Amino acid sequence: MVARMVDLRSDTVTKPSDAMRAAMAAAEVDDDVLGADPTAQRFEAEMAATMGKEAALFVPSGTMSNLIAVLVHCDVRGSEVILGDSSHIHVYENGGISTIGGVHPKTVRNNPDGTMDIDEIVAAIRRTDGALSFLYPTTRLICLENTHANRGGKCLTVEYTDKVGEIAKNRGLKLHIDGARIFNASVALGVPVDRLVKATDSVSVCLSKGLGAPVGSVLLGSKAFIDKAKFLRKTLGGGMRQIGVLCAAAYVAVRDNVGKLADDHRKAKVLAEGLKKIKQLTVDSSSVETNMVFFDIVDSRISPDKLCQVLEKRNNVLAMPAGSKR
C-alpha cells in the first residue's frame, strides 16, 4: 500500500487532470509562430474577454510575461519602473528587467498587506522639469502584485488598484499588475476579475499555479501592446509552434478550477487554525486571505530545514522553508 503524500510546498506542484489530458490529446493545432494555431487563438480571445482587455498572448512562464510587459512599457533603455521591494519581479525573476531590458528598478517598501504607500509611490516618480532632471532615469511604469506572494497571498483591493491607476494616468505612466494569482484575489475579494484589473494597462496571469494547468501564463493588454509583446516573446525565445496542446489544458484549468479556489482558501484557513495549536509555532490565521500559510518557529531547537525533513520522512508531508525561522 502506497502512503499518500501531502504536498504543501506550493500551488505549482499540481498534476494535469484527466480532463486536461483529454483536451490536450484532442486539441486542434497549427503553427502559432505563424499565427495559425486555432486553439491558441480561441483561448487568447476568451482570456481577453474574461479579463476585460483587448488582446491576450500565451507565454511559457510568468517570469517571461512580466519581463515582456516591462520591456514593452519601458522601451527606452534607462527607463525606471516603480515596484515593491519584496515583489516577485524584483526578488525572484533573476533581475531580467535590468540585465536584458536595461530598466532600472525603483523599489518602494511593501507593507504587510502587499500594498505600497500611495505617498511613497508618488514620491518615487522622477521629476522631469528640474534643472538636474537629466541626471535621473525616467519613470515610465508602476508594477503591483496581486495576490502578493511574499506577503502571504494578500489581496490588493480594487479601490487601491484604481487609486494607483489614477496616479499613473495623471502622471503619464503605465500600470502593470503581476496577477500570477489574480483569480485567487478575485474570489477572496468577491470582485469580478475584469473589474479588479480595469485600471491597468497590462496584466500577467499564471495558469500553472492555483489554476493547475501544466504550463504557461497569459499576458493581456491593448491590441497595440500585445502586438509589441509578440515581437518580444519571439526575441526571448518564447515563440512556440503547436501550443494549442498547452492552451487546451489552460482552458480546462480556467473553466474547471476557478470555482475551486474558495475551497483552497478555506483549507488554508483550517491549516492555519490548526498550526496555532502547536506551541512551538506562531501563525496569524487572520492574515490568511487566500491559499498561502506561513508560520514562524519559536523553538530555537527546530530549524525550517530540519522540520521539513522530518515531515517528509515520518509523515509524508512536503513543506518549504521560507526563511531562517519561517
C-alpha positions in Angstrom: 0.0 0.0 0.0 1.4 3.3 -1.1 1.2 6.0 1.6 -0.4 9.2 0.5 1.9 12.2 0.1 0.5 15.6 1.2 2.3 18.3 -0.8 2.2 21.7 0.8 5.2 23.2 -0.9 3.5 25.4 -3.5 0.4 25.7 -5.6 2.7 25.0 -8.6 3.1 21.2 -7.9 -0.2 20.2 -9.4 -0.8 17.4 -11.9 -2.9 17.7 -15.1 -6.4 16.4 -14.6 -7.9 13.7 -16.8 -10.0 16.4 -18.5 -6.8 18.5 -19.2 -5.0 15.4 -20.6 -8.0 14.6 -22.8 -8.3 18.2 -24.1 -4.5 18.2 -24.9 -4.8 15.0 -26.8 -7.8 16.3 -28.8 -6.6 19.8 -29.4 -6.7 21.2 -32.9 -3.3 22.7 -33.6 -1.2 24.6 -36.1 1.9 26.7 -36.1 1.4 29.5 -33.6 4.7 31.3 -34.5 2.9 31.8 -37.9 -0.2 32.9 -36.0 -2.2 29.9 -37.2 -2.9 27.8 -34.1 -6.7 27.8 -33.7 -6.9 26.5 -30.1 -4.4 29.2 -29.0 -6.4 31.9 -30.8 -9.6 30.8 -29.1 -8.0 30.6 -25.7 -6.4 34.0 -26.0 -9.6 35.6 -27.2 -11.5 34.0 -24.3 -9.0 35.2 -21.7 -9.0 38.7 -23.1 -12.8 38.8 -22.8 -12.7 37.4 -19.2 -10.1 39.9 -18.1 -11.7 42.9 -19.9 -8.7 43.6 -22.2 -8.5 43.9 -25.9 -6.0 41.1 -26.6 -4.0 38.3 -24.9 -0.8 36.4 -25.6 0.1 32.9 -24.3 3.7 32.7 -23.0 5.7 29.9 -21.4 6.1 31.4 -17.9 5.1 34.2 -15.6 8.6 35.5 -15.5 8.6 35.9 -19.3 5.2 37.5 -19.1 6.3 40.1 -16.6 9.6 40.8 -18.5 7.8 41.3 -21.8 5.3 43.7 -20.1 8.1 45.8 -18.6 10.0 45.9 -21.8 7.0 47.0 -23.9 6.2 49.8 -21.4 9.8 50.8 -20.9 11.0 50.7 -24.5 13.8 53.2 -23.9 16.9 51.9 -22.1 17.4 53.7 -18.9 13.7 53.8 -18.1 12.7 53.3 -14.5 9.9 51.1 -13.0 8.5 51.6 -9.5 7.8 48.3 -7.8 7.7 46.8 -4.3 10.9 45.8 -2.6 9.6 42.3 -1.9 7.7 41.9 -5.2 8.2 38.8 -7.3 9.5 40.8 -10.3 12.2 42.4 -8.1 13.2 39.4 -6.0 12.6 36.2 -7.9 12.9 37.0 -11.6 16.7 37.0 -12.0 16.9 40.7 -12.4 15.8 40.3 -16.0 14.3 43.8 -16.4 17.8 45.2 -15.8 20.1 42.6 -17.4 18.0 42.2 -20.5 16.0 45.4 -20.7 18.2 48.0 -19.3 15.4 49.0 -17.0 16.2 50.5 -13.6 14.1 49.3 -10.6 13.0 52.0 -8.1 11.8 50.0 -5.1 9.2 51.1 -2.6 8.6 49.3 0.7 5.9 46.7 0.6 3.5 46.9 3.6 2.4 43.7 5.4 -0.8 43.8 3.2 1.2 43.9 0.0 0.5 47.5 -0.8 2.9 50.3 -1.3 2.0 53.6 0.4 0.4 55.9 -2.1 2.5 58.9 -1.0 5.7 56.8 -1.4 4.7 55.8 -4.9 4.2 59.5 -5.8 7.5 60.5 -4.2 9.3 57.8 -6.2 8.2 59.3 -9.5 11.1 61.2 -11.0 10.7 64.9 -11.8 11.1 65.8 -15.4 11.0 69.6 -15.1 14.0 70.3 -12.9 17.4 71.7 -14.0 19.0 68.4 -13.0 16.4 66.1 -14.2 18.7 64.8 -16.9 20.7 63.1 -14.2 18.0 60.6 -13.4 16.3 57.6 -15.0 12.8 58.4 -16.5 9.9 56.8 -14.6 7.6 55.1 -17.1 5.9 52.3 -15.2 4.4 51.2 -11.9 4.1 47.5 -11.1 1.8 45.9 -8.5 1.4 42.3 -7.5 -2.0 40.7 -6.7 -2.1 38.5 -4.7 1.3 39.3 -3.1 3.3 36.2 -2.6 5.9 37.4 -0.2 3.2 38.9 2.0 1.4 35.6 2.4 -1.0 35.8 -0.5 -2.6 39.2 0.5 -5.1 40.7 -1.9 -4.9 44.3 -3.2 -8.4 45.8 -3.2 -10.0 47.3 -6.3 -10.0 50.7 -4.6 -6.3 50.6 -4.1 -5.6 49.5 -7.6 -7.8 52.2 -9.0 -6.0 54.8 -7.0 -2.6 53.7 -8.2 -4.0 53.6 -11.8 -5.3 57.1 -11.4 -1.8 58.3 -10.3 -0.2 56.5 -13.2 -2.6 58.0 -15.7 -2.3 61.5 -14.3 1.5 61.4 -14.4 1.7 59.8 -17.9 2.8 56.4 -16.6 1.7 52.9 -17.3 0.4 50.4 -14.7 1.2 46.6 -14.9 -0.1 44.0 -12.5 1.7 40.8 -11.8 -1.5 38.9 -11.4 0.0 35.4 -11.1 -2.8 34.6 -8.6 -5.3 37.3 -9.7 -8.1 34.8 -9.7 -7.4 34.0 -6.1 -7.7 37.7 -5.3 -10.9 38.0 -7.3 -12.5 35.1 -5.4 -11.3 36.2 -2.0 -12.5 39.8 -2.5 -15.7 38.9 -4.3 -14.8 41.3 -7.1 -15.1 40.2 -10.8 -11.6 39.7 -12.2 -12.1 42.2 -15.0 -13.1 44.9 -12.6 -10.1 44.1 -10.4 -7.7 44.9 -13.3 -9.7 47.6 -15.1 -7.3 50.4 -14.1 -4.3 48.5 -15.5 -2.5 48.9 -18.9 -1.4 45.3 -18.7 -1.7 42.2 -16.5 0.0 38.8 -16.3 -2.0 35.8 -15.2 -0.3 32.5 -14.3 -2.2 29.4 -15.4 0.1 26.8 -13.7 -0.3 27.9 -10.1 -3.7 27.6 -8.3 -5.5 27.0 -11.5 -3.5 23.8 -12.1 -2.5 23.9 -15.8 0.8 22.2 -16.5 2.4 25.2 -18.3 2.0 28.8 -19.1 0.9 32.3 -18.4 -1.1 34.8 -20.4 -0.3 38.5 -20.9 -3.1 40.9 -21.5 -3.5 44.5 -22.6 -4.5 46.6 -25.6 -4.1 45.3 -29.1 -1.2 47.6 -29.7 0.5 46.4 -26.5 0.1 42.7 -27.5 1.4 43.3 -31.0 4.6 44.6 -29.5 4.6 41.8 -26.9 4.6 39.2 -29.7 7.9 40.6 -31.1 9.5 40.4 -27.6 8.1 36.9 -27.0 10.0 35.8 -30.1 13.1 37.7 -29.1 13.2 36.0 -25.7 12.7 32.5 -27.2 9.1 32.1 -26.2 7.6 31.6 -29.7 6.3 28.0 -29.8 4.7 26.0 -32.5 1.7 23.8 -31.7 0.9 25.5 -28.5 -2.8 24.5 -28.8 -1.8 21.4 -26.8 -0.9 23.7 -23.9 -3.7 26.2 -24.4 -6.3 23.3 -24.3 -5.1 22.4 -20.8 -5.1 26.0 -19.8 -8.7 26.4 -21.0 -9.8 23.5 -18.9 -7.9 24.9 -15.9 -9.8 28.2 -16.1 -13.1 26.6 -16.8 -12.9 23.9 -14.1 -10.7 25.3 -11.3 -11.6 29.0 -10.7 -14.7 27.7 -8.9 -12.5 25.6 -6.6 -10.3 28.4 -5.3 -12.7 29.4 -2.5 -12.3 25.9 -1.1 -8.5 26.2 -1.3 -8.8 29.4 0.7 -11.0 27.6 3.3 -8.5 24.8 3.6 -5.6 27.2 4.1 -7.5 28.9 6.9 -8.2 25.5 8.6 -4.5 24.7 8.4 -3.5 28.0 9.9 -6.0 27.5 12.8 -4.6 24.0 13.4 -1.0 25.3 13.4 -1.9 27.9 16.0 -2.4 25.0 18.5 1.2 23.9 18.3 3.1 25.7 21.0 6.4 25.7 19.1 4.9 27.7 16.2 3.2 31.0 15.7 0.9 31.9 12.9 -1.5 34.8 12.4 -4.5 32.9 11.0 -6.4 36.2 10.5 -3.8 37.2 7.9 -4.5 34.1 5.7 -6.6 35.6 2.9 -6.1 33.2 0.1 -4.1 29.9 -0.4 -0.9 30.5 1.4 0.0 29.7 5.0 3.3 30.9 6.5 4.3 30.2 10.1 7.3 31.0 12.4 9.1 28.6 14.6 9.7 29.9 18.1 11.6 26.9 19.4 15.3 27.5 18.9 16.0 23.8 18.6 14.0 23.5 15.4 15.1 24.8 12.0 12.8 25.0 9.0 15.1 22.7 7.0 15.1 20.1 9.8 11.3 20.4 10.3 10.7 19.8 6.6 13.0 16.8 6.6 11.1 15.2 9.5 7.7 16.0 8.0 8.7 14.3 4.8 10.4 11.2 6.3 7.9 10.5 9.1 4.6 12.0 7.9 4.7 12.0 4.1 4.2 15.8 4.2 6.1 18.1 2.0 6.7 21.7 3.0 9.0 24.5 2.0 11.4 26.6 4.2 10.7 30.3 3.8 13.4 31.8 6.0 15.8 31.1 8.9 12.8 30.5 11.3 9.9 30.6 8.8 
